[in-house]
Amino acid sequence: MADTNAPDRRSLHERIAADLRDEILSGDLAPGAKLPSTTQLKARFGASNATVQKALHLLKDERLVVGRPGAAVTVRERRSRTIRPASSMAPAPTGETYRWLTEVERLGATARSKLLDVREAVPPADVATALGLAAGDTTLLRSQVLILDDEPVEIVSSYYPLGIARGTALMERRRIKGGTPTLLAELGHPPRLSVDRVSARVPTQNQFALLELPSSLPVLRTLRVVYSDDDRPIEASVMIKAGHLYELQYEFAPEASGEAPAVRSAGQP
């Protein structure tokens, strides 16, 4: 059994920032609200002025609060973005943009993507398992970073079996109109189901740099496997988001049998 009296080994300014961060992300400190004054925070946490200022500096670096000389520190107007994973799964209608971009517009943001790499690569072990590949087998890797309002928000590394990718636009170093769900459907592999596994990780050096993270706060890692007809896996993507800025929303409808629905995200939002 865990020792509930075990000391918090973090420095005091990190603990102060953690408590305030939780209040911001849960909405107890609403967008635009003033944080408690330095005097109030000193009394609440038994801290010095310098320690409180170090805590506030962390939150400013994380883009959770805004501070200006001579003015109170306030919570930034935009709260953590809520992303609905299912919204980007279905193929976009002919001539329309990738559904992820449509979802972002719903949030009132502007979005773009930056293609990082397109090449054959040996995938991570969990991706290889999901795609039913043997150790050392190669796939097609397409990686990109998604950007909202000029802020990098997500790294997406998508892997495709070479039997599906070879000889198609997937192999070309360019964006795919309508997104890969649309192209896969046109190639005879319509996405039927996606299964997500979400975990929290400490960011790697590459993730830290690409997402322009202020510190080693956790990132959200989603391993999404997309299946087509006959339960054939056609795509496995590793998606990395800054955990303190974004949350995922999954919606489930109770099944007629009364059994709990599977943890999966599919089709339409």
Backbone as CSV, one residue per row, in Angstrom:
resi,resn,N_x,N_y,N_z,CA_x,CA_y,CA_z,C_x,C_y,C_z
1,MET,0.853,-1.207,0.000,0.000,0.000,0.000,0.879,1.244,0.000
2,ALA,0.479,2.224,-0.780,1.264,3.446,-0.876,1.238,4.209,0.441
3,ASP,2.347,4.844,0.767,2.445,5.657,1.970,1.880,7.035,1.687
4,THR,0.671,7.295,2.227,0.009,8.582,1.957,0.708,9.741,2.653
5,ASN,1.627,9.424,3.588,2.355,10.479,4.281,3.742,10.708,3.688
6,ALA,4.024,10.056,2.567,5.325,10.229,1.926,5.486,11.682,1.502
7,PRO,6.656,12.255,1.717,6.853,13.677,1.389,6.859,13.916,-0.113
8,ASP,6.370,15.081,-0.500,6.464,15.530,-1.891,7.878,16.073,-2.084
9,ARG,8.680,15.393,-2.901,10.087,15.747,-3.025,10.339,16.912,-3.976
10,ARG,9.295,17.416,-4.586,9.476,18.564,-5.468,9.800,19.821,-4.658
11,SER,10.476,20.766,-5.289,10.741,22.048,-4.622,9.422,22.765,-4.385
12,LEU,9.415,23.700,-3.435,8.173,24.361,-3.065,7.569,25.125,-4.237
13,HIS,8.384,25.786,-5.044,7.795,26.547,-6.152,7.145,25.611,-7.178
14,GLU,7.681,24.388,-7.353,7.054,23.419,-8.253,5.729,22.938,-7.684
15,ARG,5.655,22.757,-6.375,4.405,22.322,-5.745,3.338,23.407,-5.828
16,ILE,3.755,24.666,-5.634,2.802,25.775,-5.760,2.264,25.837,-7.190
17,ALA,3.166,25.734,-8.166,2.745,25.760,-9.566,1.805,24.598,-9.873
18,ALA,2.076,23.419,-9.311,1.234,22.256,-9.573,-0.185,22.472,-9.070
19,ASP,-0.326,23.051,-7.868,-1.667,23.283,-7.321,-2.414,24.340,-8.135
20,LEU,-1.728,25.401,-8.503,-2.380,26.441,-9.303,-2.711,25.928,-10.699
21,ARG,-1.826,25.108,-11.270,-2.069,24.530,-12.597,-3.341,23.685,-12.578
22,ASP,-3.506,22.898,-11.532,-4.701,22.060,-11.436,-5.963,22.914,-11.355
23,GLU,-5.909,24.008,-10.621,-7.076,24.887,-10.506,-7.390,25.564,-11.837
24,ILE,-6.361,25.862,-12.614,-6.575,26.470,-13.934,-7.192,25.453,-14.891
25,LEU,-6.620,24.256,-14.938,-7.088,23.258,-15.897,-8.473,22.732,-15.552
26,SER,-8.831,22.731,-14.271,-10.165,22.255,-13.878,-11.215,23.345,-13.992
27,GLY,-10.787,24.603,-14.204,-11.736,25.701,-14.357,-12.041,26.442,-13.074
28,ASP,-11.438,26.032,-11.941,-11.662,26.774,-10.693,-11.109,28.185,-10.812
29,LEU,-10.015,28.315,-11.553,-9.527,29.639,-11.944,-9.874,29.792,-13.427
30,ALA,-10.907,30.569,-13.714,-11.478,30.634,-15.057,-10.604,31.461,-15.990
31,PRO,-10.768,31.288,-17.312,-10.033,32.116,-18.273,-10.258,33.595,-17.995
32,GLY,-9.167,34.356,-17.953,-9.252,35.777,-17.685,-9.279,36.145,-16.217
33,ALA,-9.438,35.171,-15.322,-9.502,35.453,-13.893,-8.133,35.842,-13.352
34,LYS,-8.146,36.687,-12.321,-6.908,37.050,-11.649,-6.482,35.930,-10.708
35,LEU,-5.190,35.647,-10.702,-4.670,34.728,-9.704,-4.667,35.417,-8.342
36,PRO,-4.663,34.657,-7.254,-4.515,35.290,-5.942,-3.258,36.149,-5.914
37,SER,-3.269,37.180,-5.105,-2.126,38.082,-5.034,-0.914,37.366,-4.445
38,THR,0.248,37.972,-4.647,1.469,37.395,-4.074,1.342,37.256,-2.567
39,THR,0.754,38.251,-1.924,0.571,38.192,-0.468,-0.303,37.008,-0.083
40,GLN,-1.383,36.792,-0.823,-2.274,35.661,-0.531,-1.574,34.325,-0.765
41,LEU,-0.808,34.227,-1.834,-0.112,32.978,-2.133,0.985,32.698,-1.103
42,LYS,1.674,33.737,-0.647,2.689,33.563,0.391,2.059,32.994,1.658
43,ALA,0.892,33.525,2.027,0.219,33.044,3.239,-0.320,31.633,3.044
44,ARG,-0.878,31.361,1.896,-1.476,30.042,1.628,-0.433,28.933,1.650
45,PHE,0.720,29.191,1.065,1.724,28.138,0.917,2.903,28.271,1.883
46,GLY,2.900,29.300,2.728,4.017,29.493,3.633,5.315,29.711,2.896
47,ALA,5.256,30.502,1.841,6.396,30.667,0.942,6.901,32.104,0.958
48,SER,8.125,32.272,0.503,8.694,33.612,0.364,8.220,34.245,-0.931
49,ASN,8.426,35.540,-1.055,8.060,36.251,-2.278,8.804,35.665,-3.482
50,ALA,10.097,35.366,-3.315,10.889,34.834,-4.421,10.365,33.473,-4.878
51,THR,9.941,32.641,-3.926,9.432,31.308,-4.276,8.120,31.413,-5.038
52,VAL,7.244,32.315,-4.607,5.973,32.515,-5.317,6.242,33.002,-6.735
53,GLN,7.185,33.910,-6.895,7.488,34.432,-8.223,8.059,33.344,-9.129
54,LYS,8.860,32.431,-8.571,9.375,31.315,-9.365,8.238,30.416,-9.833
55,ALA,7.241,30.192,-8.973,6.081,29.370,-9.340,5.300,30.042,-10.471
56,LEU,5.081,31.337,-10.360,4.340,32.055,-11.396,5.115,32.076,-12.708
57,HIS,6.432,32.138,-12.609,7.256,32.120,-13.822,7.086,30.797,-14.567
58,LEU,6.995,29.684,-13.823,6.746,28.388,-14.462,5.438,28.409,-15.248
59,LEU,4.387,28.932,-14.629,3.074,28.949,-15.276,3.061,29.877,-16.487
60,LYS,3.842,30.947,-16.435,3.953,31.840,-17.598,4.666,31.123,-18.738
61,ASP,5.730,30.402,-18.403,6.457,29.652,-19.436,5.569,28.599,-20.082
62,GLU,4.647,28.043,-19.305,3.733,27.013,-19.818,2.557,27.612,-20.576
63,ARG,2.515,28.939,-20.657,1.465,29.659,-21.386,0.085,29.452,-20.761
64,LEU,0.069,29.234,-19.461,-1.200,29.082,-18.749,-1.667,30.393,-18.132
65,VAL,-0.729,31.282,-17.821,-1.085,32.579,-17.247,-0.330,33.675,-17.985
66,VAL,-0.813,34.892,-17.803,-0.215,36.064,-18.445,0.083,37.087,-17.361
67,GLY,1.276,37.629,-17.383,1.644,38.655,-16.408,2.258,39.847,-17.095
68,ARG,1.821,41.011,-16.686,2.370,42.254,-17.232,2.841,43.137,-16.092
69,PRO,3.901,43.918,-16.302,4.398,44.796,-15.232,3.300,45.708,-14.690
70,GLY,3.165,45.738,-13.386,2.185,46.612,-12.760,0.762,46.104,-12.783
71,ALA,0.545,44.907,-13.334,-0.815,44.353,-13.410,-0.853,42.972,-12.762
72,ALA,-2.052,42.549,-12.377,-2.212,41.234,-11.763,-1.949,40.140,-12.788
73,VAL,-1.481,39.000,-12.307,-1.306,37.837,-13.167,-2.675,37.213,-13.409
74,THR,-3.007,36.950,-14.677,-4.318,36.410,-15.011,-4.187,35.105,-15.785
75,VAL,-5.238,34.303,-15.710,-5.299,33.071,-16.491,-5.496,33.448,-17.950
76,ARG,-4.775,32.770,-18.844,-4.908,33.119,-20.255,-6.345,32.886,-20.710
77,GLU,-6.777,33.647,-21.679,-8.185,33.613,-22.099,-8.580,32.265,-22.685
78,ARG,-7.649,31.617,-23.394,-7.992,30.329,-24.007,-7.621,29.203,-23.069
79,ARG,-8.614,28.424,-22.667,-8.346,27.284,-21.804,-7.768,26.146,-22.633
80,SER,-7.477,25.044,-21.952,-6.997,23.862,-22.665,-7.981,23.483,-23.755
81,ARG,-7.457,23.157,-24.916,-8.310,22.758,-26.028,-8.783,21.323,-25.829
82,THR,-10.032,21.097,-26.166,-10.592,19.748,-26.098,-10.688,19.200,-27.509
83,ILE,-9.992,18.108,-27.760,-9.951,17.495,-29.081,-10.803,16.228,-29.066
84,ARG,-11.670,16.089,-30.076,-12.490,14.878,-30.204,-11.855,13.976,-31.249
85,PRO,-11.165,12.925,-30.825,-10.438,12.084,-31.780,-11.293,11.521,-32.905
86,ALA,-12.554,11.186,-32.615,-13.398,10.572,-33.640,-13.685,11.515,-34.800
87,SER,-13.539,12.819,-34.550,-13.940,13.790,-35.560,-13.084,13.746,-36.820
88,SER,-11.876,13.196,-36.727,-10.996,13.203,-37.897,-10.915,11.847,-38.585
89,MET,-11.714,10.883,-38.158,-11.561,9.531,-38.662,-12.219,9.297,-40.012
90,ALA,-13.405,9.821,-40.209,-14.131,9.523,-41.443,-13.497,10.246,-42.633
91,PRO,-13.536,9.630,-43.827,-13.027,10.313,-45.028,-13.781,11.611,-45.273
92,ALA,-13.060,12.630,-45.716,-13.704,13.896,-46.038,-14.437,13.772,-47.368
93,PRO,-15.595,14.422,-47.494,-16.289,14.420,-48.788,-15.405,14.996,-49.882
94,THR,-15.674,14.611,-51.104,-14.870,15.052,-52.250,-14.740,16.566,-52.282
95,GLY,-13.511,17.036,-52.385,-13.248,18.465,-52.493,-13.129,19.192,-51.177
96,GLU,-13.428,18.509,-50.051,-13.349,19.170,-48.754,-12.004,18.908,-48.096
97,THR,-11.687,19.739,-47.111,-10.403,19.639,-46.426,-10.420,18.500,-45.416
98,TYR,-9.226,18.167,-44.953,-9.047,17.133,-43.934,-9.918,17.449,-42.730
99,ARG,-10.593,16.438,-42.210,-11.551,16.666,-41.130,-10.905,17.252,-39.870
100,TRP,-9.624,16.971,-39.641,-8.971,17.577,-38.480,-9.005,19.093,-38.580
101,LEU,-8.797,19.625,-39.787,-8.845,21.065,-39.969,-10.251,21.604,-39.730
102,THR,-11.247,20.848,-40.156,-12.632,21.260,-39.914,-12.932,21.301,-38.424
103,GLU,-12.429,20.309,-37.694,-12.632,20.257,-36.247,-11.971,21.444,-35.568
104,VAL,-10.798,21.816,-36.030,-10.084,22.944,-35.449,-10.846,24.245,-35.679
105,GLU,-11.413,24.393,-36.870,-12.211,25.585,-37.142,-13.395,25.679,-36.188
106,ARG,-13.922,24.516,-35.793,-15.015,24.496,-34.813,-14.566,25.107,-33.494
107,LEU,-13.284,24.973,-33.181,-12.733,25.519,-31.949,-12.402,27.003,-32.069
108,GLY,-12.602,27.562,-33.270,-12.312,28.968,-33.475,-10.843,29.270,-33.668
109,ALA,-10.091,28.282,-34.153,-8.657,28.459,-34.344,-8.310,28.319,-35.818
110,THR,-7.115,28.757,-36.152,-6.583,28.525,-37.500,-5.536,27.424,-37.406
111,ALA,-5.476,26.599,-38.430,-4.607,25.426,-38.350,-3.849,25.205,-39.640
112,ARG,-2.714,24.565,-39.495,-1.944,24.107,-40.640,-1.090,22.933,-40.183
113,SER,-0.519,22.248,-41.134,0.356,21.130,-40.801,1.690,21.304,-41.514
114,LYS,2.727,20.804,-40.891,4.062,20.847,-41.475,4.549,19.423,-41.643
115,LEU,4.751,19.013,-42.874,5.215,17.664,-43.154,6.691,17.550,-42.771
116,LEU,7.014,16.567,-41.947,8.381,16.403,-41.465,9.160,15.356,-42.243
117,ASP,8.506,14.231,-42.583,9.244,13.126,-43.188,8.283,12.168,-43.879
118,VAL,8.748,11.578,-44.963,8.049,10.483,-45.644,9.131,9.501,-46.086
119,ARG,9.146,8.304,-45.494,10.209,7.347,-45.812,9.830,5.962,-45.296
120,GLU,10.541,4.965,-45.776,10.386,3.632,-45.226,11.157,3.548,-43.911
121,ALA,10.558,2.917,-42.902,11.187,2.875,-41.591,10.692,1.654,-40.818
122,VAL,11.542,1.188,-39.909,11.139,0.149,-38.967,10.331,0.834,-37.862
123,PRO,9.096,0.419,-37.607,8.260,1.109,-36.630,8.619,0.726,-35.196
124,PRO,8.143,1.482,-34.216,8.284,1.063,-32.822,7.632,-0.304,-32.610
125,ALA,8.055,-0.997,-31.568,7.599,-2.368,-31.343,6.082,-2.455,-31.189
126,ASP,5.473,-1.500,-30.473,4.022,-1.592,-30.276,3.268,-1.336,-31.576
127,VAL,3.837,-0.495,-32.446,3.222,-0.262,-33.755,3.328,-1.516,-34.621
128,ALA,4.503,-2.155,-34.605,4.693,-3.373,-35.392,3.710,-4.456,-34.950
129,THR,3.525,-4.595,-33.658,2.570,-5.577,-33.141,1.156,-5.262,-33.603
130,ALA,0.782,-3.979,-33.532,-0.564,-3.571,-33.928,-0.820,-3.847,-35.404
131,LEU,0.215,-3.714,-36.233,0.058,-3.935,-37.675,0.298,-5.391,-38.070
132,GLY,0.616,-6.233,-37.087,0.830,-7.645,-37.378,2.124,-7.914,-38.118
133,LEU,3.157,-7.111,-37.853,4.432,-7.241,-38.548,5.437,-8.013,-37.710
134,ALA,6.392,-8.610,-38.371,7.482,-9.299,-37.681,8.557,-8.283,-37.300
135,ALA,9.360,-8.620,-36.314,10.447,-7.736,-35.887,11.359,-7.429,-37.073
136,GLY,11.659,-6.148,-37.258,12.539,-5.733,-38.336,11.842,-5.407,-39.633
137,ASP,10.552,-5.751,-39.763,9.806,-5.395,-40.970,9.691,-3.873,-41.084
138,THR,9.705,-3.386,-42.311,9.602,-1.946,-42.516,8.183,-1.557,-42.914
139,THR,7.895,-0.297,-42.701,6.607,0.303,-43.057,6.893,1.617,-43.770
140,LEU,5.826,2.243,-44.239,5.947,3.619,-44.694,5.640,4.523,-43.513
141,LEU,6.522,5.453,-43.230,6.317,6.442,-42.171,6.010,7.795,-42.795
142,ARG,4.916,8.406,-42.361,4.594,9.792,-42.694,4.481,10.538,-41.364
143,SER,5.331,11.541,-41.164,5.290,12.288,-39.904,5.062,13.764,-40.186
144,GLN,4.328,14.401,-39.285,4.023,15.816,-39.434,3.803,16.427,-38.058
145,VAL,3.886,17.727,-37.990,3.521,18.448,-36.782,2.321,19.320,-37.122
146,LEU,1.305,19.287,-36.263,0.096,20.072,-36.451,0.212,21.353,-35.639
147,ILE,-0.199,22.461,-36.244,0.017,23.784,-35.663,-1.314,24.518,-35.569
148,LEU,-1.645,24.998,-34.365,-2.853,25.800,-34.150,-2.440,27.208,-33.750
149,ASP,-2.968,28.196,-34.460,-2.658,29.592,-34.134,-1.157,29.789,-33.943
150,ASP,-0.378,29.204,-34.855,1.089,29.320,-34.847,1.739,28.645,-33.642
151,GLU,1.021,27.779,-32.959,1.561,27.047,-31.810,1.607,25.559,-32.145
152,PRO,2.772,24.911,-32.097,2.816,23.473,-32.376,2.071,22.704,-31.298
153,VAL,1.122,21.871,-31.711,0.263,21.224,-30.724,0.344,19.704,-30.734
154,GLU,0.760,19.122,-31.852,0.733,17.668,-31.911,1.729,17.162,-32.958
155,ILE,2.442,16.110,-32.593,3.308,15.401,-33.537,2.583,14.120,-33.918
156,VAL,2.441,13.878,-35.205,1.749,12.688,-35.691,2.709,11.873,-36.552
157,SER,2.971,10.658,-36.131,3.808,9.727,-36.898,2.936,8.542,-37.288
158,SER,2.608,8.453,-38.574,1.691,7.421,-39.064,2.459,6.380,-39.862
159,TYR,2.154,5.117,-39.592,2.837,3.990,-40.229,1.834,3.174,-41.041
160,TYR,2.246,2.777,-42.276,1.370,2.045,-43.176,2.084,0.796,-43.679
161,PRO,1.388,-0.348,-43.744,1.996,-1.535,-44.362,2.409,-1.210,-45.791
162,LEU,3.584,-1.666,-46.189,4.073,-1.343,-47.532,3.179,-1.932,-48.616
163,GLY,2.492,-3.038,-48.322,1.579,-3.617,-49.301,0.440,-2.689,-49.647
164,ILE,0.103,-1.783,-48.756,-0.937,-0.781,-49.011,-0.350,0.484,-49.601
165,ALA,0.828,0.887,-49.121,1.373,2.199,-49.466,2.090,2.252,-50.808
166,ARG,2.772,1.176,-51.195,3.600,1.226,-52.395,2.784,1.565,-53.640
167,GLY,3.339,2.478,-54.462,2.686,2.855,-55.707,1.534,3.810,-55.534
168,THR,1.363,4.383,-54.339,0.253,5.302,-54.082,0.792,6.670,-53.669
169,ALA,-0.119,7.617,-53.527,0.255,8.973,-53.097,0.800,8.997,-51.682
170,LEU,0.573,7.932,-50.907,1.126,7.874,-49.564,2.648,7.976,-49.586
171,MET,3.260,7.467,-50.648,4.713,7.444,-50.744,5.297,8.795,-51.151
172,GLU,4.456,9.721,-51.575,4.942,11.000,-52.082,5.121,12.005,-50.947
173,ARG,6.180,12.783,-51.043,6.469,13.767,-49.997,5.643,15.035,-50.231
174,ARG,4.395,14.937,-49.938,3.475,16.069,-50.057,2.256,15.793,-49.206
175,ARG,1.499,16.847,-48.917,0.260,16.667,-48.165,-0.756,15.941,-49.041
176,ILE,-1.651,15.227,-48.402,-2.667,14.469,-49.125,-4.002,15.194,-48.988
177,LYS,-4.578,15.586,-50.099,-5.824,16.334,-50.088,-6.928,15.510,-49.439
178,GLY,-7.581,16.102,-48.451,-8.640,15.400,-47.733,-8.128,14.508,-46.627
179,GLY,-6.796,14.347,-46.528,-6.225,13.513,-45.476,-6.141,12.053,-45.866
180,THR,-5.381,11.299,-45.099,-5.190,9.880,-45.417,-6.470,9.052,-45.311
181,PRO,-7.440,9.361,-44.429,-8.677,8.562,-44.442,-9.363,8.576,-45.803
182,THR,-9.362,9.747,-46.450,-9.980,9.863,-47.769,-9.218,9.037,-48.797
183,LEU,-7.888,9.137,-48.788,-7.080,8.391,-49.746,-7.219,6.887,-49.530
184,LEU,-7.182,6.449,-48.278,-7.309,5.021,-47.997,-8.647,4.488,-48.490
185,ALA,-9.701,5.272,-48.315,-11.014,4.847,-48.811,-10.999,4.737,-50.330
186,GLU,-10.354,5.689,-50.998,-10.280,5.649,-52.460,-9.468,4.447,-52.943
187,LEU,-8.517,4.000,-52.130,-7.682,2.852,-52.492,-8.346,1.512,-52.175
188,GLY,-9.570,1.569,-51.661,-10.287,0.340,-51.337,-10.093,-0.141,-49.924
189,HIS,-9.603,0.752,-49.048,-9.393,0.405,-47.639,-10.117,1.416,-46.752
190,PRO,-11.436,1.442,-46.805,-12.159,2.442,-46.011,-11.959,2.216,-44.518
191,PRO,-11.657,3.268,-43.761,-11.538,3.128,-42.314,-12.885,2.743,-41.701
192,ARG,-12.903,1.649,-40.946,-14.140,1.181,-40.320,-14.131,1.367,-38.810
193,LEU,-12.956,1.308,-38.219,-12.854,1.345,-36.763,-11.468,1.826,-36.371
194,SER,-11.406,2.642,-35.341,-10.107,2.991,-34.777,-10.115,2.658,-33.297
195,VAL,-8.998,2.196,-32.811,-8.838,1.853,-31.402,-7.671,2.659,-30.857
196,ASP,-7.923,3.419,-29.809,-6.911,4.299,-29.223,-6.408,3.748,-27.896
197,ARG,-5.112,3.841,-27.692,-4.491,3.590,-26.398,-3.774,4.863,-26.002
198,VAL,-4.196,5.459,-24.879,-3.668,6.754,-24.457,-2.867,6.585,-23.171
199,SER,-1.689,7.173,-23.143,-0.859,7.122,-21.944,-0.157,8.459,-21.764
200,ALA,0.341,8.696,-20.566,1.121,9.891,-20.275,2.591,9.501,-20.236
201,ARG,3.419,10.312,-20.865,4.853,10.032,-20.948,5.655,11.295,-20.647
202,VAL,6.886,11.107,-20.240,7.838,12.212,-20.201,8.322,12.424,-21.627
203,PRO,8.342,13.667,-22.126,8.692,13.885,-23.537,10.139,13.497,-23.846
204,THR,10.325,12.955,-25.035,11.677,12.695,-25.531,12.318,14.026,-25.929
205,GLN,13.598,13.985,-26.239,14.283,15.210,-26.658,13.656,15.780,-27.928
206,ASN,13.335,14.907,-28.877,12.747,15.368,-30.137,11.364,15.960,-29.915
207,GLN,10.555,15.307,-29.089,9.215,15.818,-28.797,9.291,17.163,-28.078
208,PHE,10.217,17.266,-27.142,10.400,18.508,-26.383,10.679,19.672,-27.329
209,ALA,11.551,19.426,-28.307,11.941,20.491,-29.235,10.819,20.824,-30.216
210,LEU,10.185,19.798,-30.811,9.161,20.048,-31.828,7.933,20.746,-31.251
211,LEU,7.558,20.406,-30.005,6.385,21.015,-29.385,6.725,22.283,-28.609
212,GLU,8.016,22.639,-28.601,8.464,23.860,-27.919,7.971,23.878,-26.475
213,LEU,8.195,22.768,-25.779,7.722,22.631,-24.404,8.588,23.452,-23.452
214,PRO,7.983,23.991,-22.393,8.748,24.814,-21.452,9.493,23.992,-20.409
215,SER,9.051,22.755,-20.169,9.662,21.907,-19.148,9.273,20.465,-19.434
216,SER,9.697,19.570,-18.565,9.414,18.153,-18.784,8.043,17.743,-18.252
217,LEU,7.033,18.578,-18.484,5.668,18.186,-18.155,5.268,17.008,-19.029
218,PRO,4.365,16.157,-18.564,3.985,14.983,-19.357,3.352,15.370,-20.693
219,VAL,3.538,14.501,-21.664,2.817,14.603,-22.922,1.813,13.466,-22.979
220,LEU,0.757,13.666,-23.764,-0.208,12.597,-24.016,0.238,11.828,-25.249
221,ARG,0.400,10.528,-25.115,0.777,9.686,-26.256,-0.410,8.802,-26.606
222,THR,-0.897,8.938,-27.817,-1.989,8.103,-28.298,-1.465,7.179,-29.386
223,LEU,-1.658,5.889,-29.194,-1.400,4.923,-30.258,-2.756,4.578,-30.856
224,ARG,-2.984,5.015,-32.083,-4.266,4.777,-32.752,-4.057,3.772,-33.882
225,VAL,-4.823,2.699,-33.836,-4.784,1.694,-34.894,-6.102,1.758,-35.644
226,VAL,-6.022,1.913,-36.965,-7.206,2.021,-37.813,-7.384,0.705,-38.568
227,TYR,-8.613,0.189,-38.544,-8.929,-1.076,-39.199,-9.907,-0.838,-40.348
228,SER,-9.756,-1.643,-41.396,-10.675,-1.604,-42.517,-11.521,-2.869,-42.496
229,ASP,-12.022,-3.272,-43.662,-12.852,-4.472,-43.749,-12.057,-5.695,-43.302
230,ASP,-12.768,-6.683,-42.758,-12.166,-7.924,-42.272,-11.165,-7.664,-41.151
231,ASP,-11.365,-6.558,-40.410,-10.504,-6.212,-39.274,-9.035,-6.105,-39.668
232,ARG,-8.774,-5.688,-40.895,-7.396,-5.536,-41.351,-6.829,-4.207,-40.885
233,PRO,-5.697,-4.213,-40.158,-5.081,-2.939,-39.752,-4.433,-2.261,-40.949
234,ILE,-4.797,-1.020,-41.196,-4.283,-0.304,-42.372,-3.430,0.901,-42.000
235,GLU,-3.474,1.300,-40.743,-2.708,2.466,-40.316,-2.522,2.396,-38.807
236,ALA,-1.328,2.756,-38.345,-1.078,2.908,-36.911,-0.346,4.225,-36.717
237,SER,-0.894,5.074,-35.880,-0.312,6.402,-35.675,0.053,6.610,-34.214
238,VAL,1.193,7.227,-34.005,1.603,7.664,-32.674,1.456,9.178,-32.651
239,MET,0.596,9.675,-31.747,0.295,11.100,-31.677,0.710,11.633,-30.313
240,ILE,1.457,12.708,-30.313,2.008,13.282,-29.087,1.480,14.700,-28.917
241,LYS,0.813,14.956,-27.773,0.296,16.291,-27.460,0.873,16.762,-26.131
242,ALA,0.979,18.094,-25.986,1.369,18.674,-24.700,0.244,18.439,-23.698
243,GLY,0.532,17.680,-22.642,-0.515,17.263,-21.714,-1.148,18.390,-20.929
244,HIS,-0.425,19.506,-20.726,-0.973,20.593,-19.916,-1.805,21.572,-20.742
245,LEU,-1.842,21.378,-22.062,-2.580,22.308,-22.912,-3.764,21.675,-23.628
246,TYR,-3.807,20.349,-23.670,-4.835,19.684,-24.468,-5.412,18.490,-23.733
247,GLU,-6.693,18.240,-23.975,-7.352,17.062,-23.420,-8.137,16.378,-24.532
248,LEU,-8.394,15.095,-24.353,-9.127,14.303,-25.333,-10.541,14.047,-24.820
249,GLN,-11.504,14.094,-25.729,-12.900,13.823,-25.380,-13.403,12.632,-26.185
250,TYR,-13.836,11.589,-25.474,-14.413,10.410,-26.105,-15.883,10.329,-25.699
251,GLU,-16.717,9.972,-26.653,-18.158,9.904,-26.402,-18.635,8.480,-26.649
252,PHE,-19.386,7.935,-25.696,-19.845,6.555,-25.777,-21.357,6.499,-25.602
253,ALA,-21.990,5.638,-26.369,-23.421,5.383,-26.204,-23.575,3.982,-25.630
254,PRO,-24.407,3.811,-24.595,-24.610,2.475,-24.031,-25.116,1.515,-25.099
255,GLU,-24.597,0.299,-25.094,-25.045,-0.699,-26.057,-26.376,-1.305,-25.612
256,ALA,-27.114,-1.795,-26.594,-28.454,-2.307,-26.316,-28.434,-3.443,-25.316
257,SER,-27.356,-4.209,-25.304,-27.281,-5.359,-24.407,-27.099,-4.961,-22.961
258,GLY,-26.783,-3.687,-22.750,-26.534,-3.237,-21.399,-25.088,-3.390,-20.986
259,GLU,-24.260,-3.986,-21.846,-22.863,-4.147,-21.528,-22.118,-2.832,-21.749
260,ALA,-21.033,-2.676,-21.037,-20.229,-1.465,-21.199,-19.624,-1.440,-22.590
261,PRO,-19.667,-0.301,-23.287,-19.086,-0.213,-24.620,-17.568,-0.315,-24.565
262,ALA,-16.972,-0.783,-25.633,-15.529,-0.869,-25.718,-14.938,0.543,-25.774
263,VAL,-13.710,0.685,-25.307,-13.032,1.973,-25.356,-12.460,2.158,-26.742
264,ARG,-13.228,2.802,-27.590,-12.805,2.974,-28.972,-13.425,4.246,-29.527
265,SER,-12.822,4.750,-30.571,-13.279,5.975,-31.213,-13.440,5.684,-32.680
266,ALA,-14.620,5.926,-33.217,-14.830,5.528,-34.602,-15.708,6.513,-35.356
267,GLY,-15.506,6.540,-36.678,-16.431,7.195,-37.602,-16.653,8.669,-37.396
268,GLN,-17.819,9.045,-36.926,-18.239,10.424,-36.873,-18.100,10.975,-35.462
269,PRO,-18.002,12.317,-35.319,-17.948,12.903,-33.998,-19.268,12.727,-33.273
